[in-house]
Amino acid sequence: MQKRQLGTSQIQITPIIMGTWQAGKRMWVGIEDAETVKAMRAAFEAGITTFDTAEAYGEGHSEQIIGQALSDVRSQVVYASKVFANHLKPNLLVEACERSLKNLNTDYIDLYQIHWPAGTWNSELVPISETMDALNKLKEQGKIRAIGVSNFSRAQIEEAAQYGRIDSLQPPYSLFWRWVEKDAMSYCVDNHISIIAYSSLAQGILTGKFGPEHKFEEGDHRAKNKLFMKENYARVQTALNQLRPIAARHQTSLGNLALAWLISQPQTNAIVGARDGEQAAENAKAAEVKLSEEELKEIDAIGRTVTDHLDDNPVMWNF
């Protein structure tokens, strides 16, 4: 898989990135550690060398599983982790980074990201200058190689960038969720900031595996995703039916068509999760799907039949 530069750093990432929220188990159902390890190895063997995690994913459990799965190939992979909004005071951030290093069984994290801005999820409002100062020191010490932000608006990225180099933004972004295009994308393009899209398959909706009457199991947070709300879901199903012939033309899955469209957008790379080795290997194939300009426009228009009806709140869930 052809790699891309992360921001202006020396780090090379794959356009398809393995997401590991599900590896933490919390807010997911039916996840087994042994299967997750196999999925990570299958992703690596299929050419995916970038793995995204966070301290909040199962309180470090996701990081620990990555450490178990990939330590023997550490020099060949890129670890991207995140510090949560309640750990943005300098002393707490340093402690969080040390915990993540231990969980990941490594002495450096390639990309360390602020998971949510200070003040979100009832966290303390910490000045971004203080947080960035701590991150810059960790970078100087070699404990992290690059700094990123997640769930930041354009204005918040601009403010953070006054205090140090930001090499990536991680927003929710997919064919069916495109708020970042209206807000931060142009700034990221102008300033060589990589966009690392999460929920790139709209939490599985773009795979087409959820039928018109789908109901989630108790405890599955996806039930609160706005795209699954009744008023949006009918439009989603219609759009998926319009995408199917394009996927068939390329002899690929609906999910991989959506990923191929996403990684064709400016500066954009796609995080995608996997429960098992087969899914992980299948996800990697999205990088091989080549779409023409006409097809990209056609897919874009189909996506807008869903996104044009969504509200302006950038958060994807009604938690």
C-alpha distance (Angstrom), angle and dihedral (degrees) to the residues before:
residue distance angle dihedral
M1 . . .
Q2 3.79 . .
K3 3.80 111.3 .
R4 3.80 130.0 -138.5
Q5 3.78 133.3 -149.7
L6 3.81 115.7 -100.5
G7 3.80 104.7 -128.6
T8 3.80 107.7 -60.0
S9 3.82 93.5 -36.7
Q10 3.79 128.7 111.7
I11 3.81 89.9 -113.0
Q12 3.80 119.1 113.4
I13 3.82 116.4 -153.1
T14 3.79 132.6 -173.6
P15 3.83 116.3 -116.0
I16 3.81 88.0 -127.3
I17 3.81 109.5 58.2
M18 3.78 125.3 -172.7
G19 3.79 112.2 -121.2
T20 3.79 117.6 -151.9
W21 3.81 107.1 -170.4
Q22 3.80 87.9 116.2
A23 3.83 90.4 53.5
G24 3.80 88.2 68.5
K25 3.85 87.9 61.5
R26 3.81 93.8 -150.1
M27 3.84 110.9 123.3
W28 3.82 90.1 10.0
V29 3.79 131.4 90.5
G30 3.80 132.1 -145.1
I31 3.82 97.3 20.8
E32 3.83 118.2 148.1
D33 3.83 121.6 -167.6
A34 3.80 94.1 -139.6
E35 3.82 91.4 53.8
T36 3.80 91.1 46.9
V37 3.81 90.8 53.1
K38 3.81 89.7 50.5
A39 3.82 90.1 49.1
M40 3.82 91.5 52.7
R41 3.79 91.9 49.6
A42 3.81 91.2 47.1
A43 3.81 90.2 50.4
F44 3.81 90.4 51.4
E45 3.80 92.6 47.5
A46 3.83 89.4 49.8
G47 3.82 91.0 55.9
I48 3.82 102.9 -93.8
T49 3.80 105.9 132.3
T50 3.81 100.9 165.2
F51 3.82 120.7 83.6
D52 3.80 124.5 -173.2
T53 3.80 123.2 -156.3
A54 3.82 141.3 144.7
E55 3.78 140.6 -148.1
A56 3.82 87.9 -115.6
Y57 3.81 94.3 60.1
G58 3.79 99.4 100.4
E59 3.82 91.2 -28.8
G60 3.79 92.4 -71.0
H61 3.80 97.7 -33.5
S62 3.80 93.2 114.3
E63 3.82 90.3 52.2
Q64 3.80 90.3 49.6
I65 3.81 91.9 52.8
I66 3.83 90.3 51.2
G67 3.81 88.3 51.0
Q68 3.81 90.1 52.2
A69 3.80 94.4 45.3
L70 3.78 102.6 43.2
S71 3.82 111.9 22.5
D72 3.80 92.8 106.5
V73 3.85 90.4 57.3
R74 3.83 96.2 36.7
S75 3.82 94.0 129.2
Q76 3.82 90.6 56.6
V77 3.82 98.2 49.9
V78 3.79 138.1 66.7
Y79 3.81 119.4 -133.6
A80 3.80 118.0 -154.9
S81 3.80 115.3 -174.6
K82 3.80 135.4 167.0
V83 3.79 139.3 -138.1
F84 3.82 114.6 -139.0
A85 3.82 125.8 -120.0
N86 3.82 92.9 -104.9
H87 3.83 92.0 60.3
L88 3.81 101.7 54.8
K89 3.81 97.6 109.7
P90 3.83 106.2 101.5
N91 3.81 97.5 -112.5
L92 3.82 92.8 46.0
L93 3.81 91.7 45.9
V94 3.81 92.5 53.2
E95 3.83 90.0 48.8
A96 3.82 90.3 48.6
C97 3.80 91.4 50.7
E98 3.81 91.4 50.3
R99 3.82 90.2 51.1
S100 3.80 91.0 50.0
L101 3.81 91.6 49.1
K102 3.80 89.5 52.2
N103 3.82 93.2 45.6
L104 3.80 91.6 49.2
N105 3.81 91.4 45.8
T106 3.81 91.4 -130.2
D107 3.80 138.6 112.3
Y108 3.81 95.4 -135.4
I109 3.80 138.9 34.5
D110 3.80 113.7 -145.8
L111 3.81 96.7 -150.4
Y112 3.81 121.6 17.9
Q113 3.79 114.6 -170.8
I114 3.80 137.2 -169.3
H115 3.82 99.4 -121.7
W116 3.82 97.4 -154.8
P117 3.81 131.1 -1.3
A118 3.80 118.2 -93.9
G119 3.79 111.1 -87.0
T120 3.81 95.8 36.1
W121 3.82 121.3 116.1
N122 3.84 90.1 20.4
S123 3.81 91.8 -61.8
E124 3.78 125.7 150.2
L125 3.81 117.2 -87.5
V126 3.82 102.8 -114.1
P127 3.83 118.5 -179.3
I128 3.81 109.4 -108.0
S129 3.83 88.9 -132.7
E130 3.83 89.9 65.8
T131 3.80 93.7 46.9
M132 3.80 92.7 46.9
D133 3.81 90.9 48.4
A134 3.82 89.6 57.2
L135 3.81 91.5 46.2
N136 3.81 91.9 49.3
K137 3.82 89.7 52.7
L138 3.81 91.5 50.7
K139 3.79 87.9 50.8
E140 3.81 91.9 50.4
Q141 3.82 89.1 50.7
G142 3.82 90.9 52.7
K143 3.81 93.7 -118.4
I144 3.81 90.5 118.6
R145 3.81 127.9 24.4
A146 3.80 101.9 -160.6
I147 3.81 139.2 12.8
G148 3.79 124.4 -130.7
V149 3.79 138.9 171.5
S150 3.79 131.4 -142.3
N151 3.81 129.8 -157.1
F152 3.83 91.1 7.7
S153 3.80 123.2 144.8
R154 3.79 121.3 -132.1
A155 3.83 90.6 -99.3
Q156 3.81 91.4 51.1
I157 3.82 92.6 49.8
E158 3.81 90.6 49.0
E159 3.80 90.4 52.4
A160 3.82 93.7 47.4
A161 3.82 90.7 47.8
Q162 3.81 89.8 61.7
Y163 3.82 88.0 70.3
G164 3.79 103.0 41.2
R165 3.79 147.0 -22.8
I166 3.83 115.1 -59.4
D167 3.81 110.7 -161.0
S168 3.80 101.2 178.3
L169 3.78 146.6 24.3
Q170 3.80 119.6 -155.7
P171 3.82 110.1 -159.6
P172 3.79 132.4 159.2
Y173 3.80 101.7 -95.3
S174 3.77 134.1 161.3
L175 3.77 140.3 130.3
F176 3.82 86.9 -83.0
W177 3.85 97.8 41.2
R178 3.80 114.8 46.6
W179 3.78 108.3 153.8
V180 3.83 92.0 126.8
E181 3.82 90.6 64.7
K182 3.81 90.0 64.4
D183 3.77 95.2 45.1
A184 3.81 125.2 22.8
M185 3.81 106.9 7.4
S186 3.81 97.9 88.7
Y187 3.82 90.7 49.2
C188 3.82 90.8 50.1
V189 3.80 91.8 49.8
D190 3.82 92.8 47.7
N191 3.81 92.4 48.4
H192 3.83 100.1 39.6
I193 3.81 93.8 -113.7
S194 3.80 113.5 155.7
I195 3.79 116.5 -127.4
I196 3.80 111.2 -139.5
A197 3.80 104.9 -168.6
Y198 3.79 119.2 -149.2
S199 3.80 125.0 -163.8
S200 3.80 83.3 29.0
L201 3.82 90.4 164.2
A202 3.82 90.8 43.0
Q203 3.83 87.3 -107.3
G204 3.78 92.4 -52.6
I205 3.80 98.7 -45.7
L206 3.83 91.7 112.2
T207 3.79 91.4 58.4
G208 3.81 88.9 70.0
K209 3.80 91.2 -132.0
F210 3.81 94.1 122.2
G211 3.78 111.3 79.4
P212 3.82 126.7 -150.6
E213 3.82 92.8 -87.6
H214 3.82 99.3 40.7
K215 3.83 118.2 150.0
F216 3.82 122.8 -170.3
E217 3.79 124.5 -132.8
E218 3.80 118.6 -101.9
G219 3.82 109.6 -81.9
D220 3.82 96.6 25.7
H221 3.81 106.1 128.2
R222 3.82 91.8 -154.3
A223 3.80 88.9 81.1
K224 3.83 86.4 76.1
N225 3.83 94.4 53.2
K226 3.81 109.1 120.6
L227 3.81 91.5 -134.8
F228 3.81 88.9 64.7
M229 3.82 91.8 54.4
K230 3.80 111.4 113.9
E231 3.82 96.7 -114.0
N232 3.84 92.1 54.3
Y233 3.79 100.4 33.9
A234 3.82 96.8 71.5
R235 3.83 90.4 54.6
V236 3.82 89.0 48.1
Q237 3.80 91.6 55.3
T238 3.82 92.3 48.4
A239 3.81 91.2 50.2
L240 3.82 92.1 49.1
N241 3.80 89.9 53.7
Q242 3.83 89.1 53.4
L243 3.83 91.0 50.3
R244 3.81 95.5 50.5
P245 3.85 96.8 79.3
I246 3.83 90.7 51.7
A247 3.81 91.1 51.4
A248 3.82 89.8 48.0
R249 3.81 90.3 51.9
H250 3.82 88.9 58.1
Q251 3.81 93.3 40.0
T252 3.78 89.2 -124.0
S253 3.79 137.6 119.6
L254 3.81 124.7 -92.9
G255 3.80 88.9 -113.3
N256 3.79 94.3 53.1
L257 3.80 90.8 46.7
A258 3.82 88.8 55.7
L259 3.82 91.1 47.3
A260 3.82 91.9 48.0
W261 3.82 89.5 52.6
L262 3.82 91.0 48.1
I263 3.81 97.2 50.8
S264 3.81 88.0 49.5
Q265 3.82 90.2 64.1
P266 3.84 119.1 97.1
Q267 3.82 113.5 -70.9
T268 3.81 90.5 -17.2
N269 3.80 131.0 147.1
A270 3.79 125.6 173.5
I271 3.79 130.7 -127.2
V272 3.79 112.1 -154.0
G273 3.80 128.6 175.1
A274 3.79 129.4 -141.4
R275 3.79 133.1 -162.3
D276 3.80 95.5 -161.2
G277 3.79 143.8 11.8
E278 3.78 94.9 -93.3
Q279 3.82 92.5 56.3
A280 3.81 91.8 46.6
A281 3.82 93.2 51.9
E282 3.81 90.7 46.1
N283 3.83 91.9 51.7
A284 3.81 90.7 55.2
K285 3.81 90.4 60.3
A286 3.82 90.3 68.0
A287 3.81 88.6 79.3
E288 3.82 89.1 64.1
V289 3.83 95.6 56.2
K290 3.81 109.1 101.6
L291 3.81 115.8 -162.3
S292 3.80 124.9 -163.9
E293 3.81 121.9 -128.8
E294 3.81 89.0 -105.8
E295 3.80 91.8 52.2
L296 3.81 92.1 47.8
K297 3.81 89.3 53.7
E298 3.80 91.9 46.3
I299 3.81 92.0 51.0
D300 3.81 90.4 44.6
A301 3.83 90.9 55.6
I302 3.80 92.5 48.5
G303 3.81 90.4 50.8
R304 3.79 91.2 52.7
T305 3.81 91.5 59.6
V306 3.82 84.0 71.3
T307 3.81 103.4 32.8
D308 3.80 97.3 46.0
H309 3.82 88.4 67.9
L310 3.82 97.5 50.6
D311 3.82 124.0 100.5
D312 3.81 124.0 -110.3
N313 3.81 96.2 -105.7
P314 3.84 106.6 116.4
V315 3.83 93.3 -152.1
M316 3.81 110.6 96.6
W317 3.79 98.6 -153.0
N318 3.79 137.2 62.4
F319 3.82 94.6 -139.0
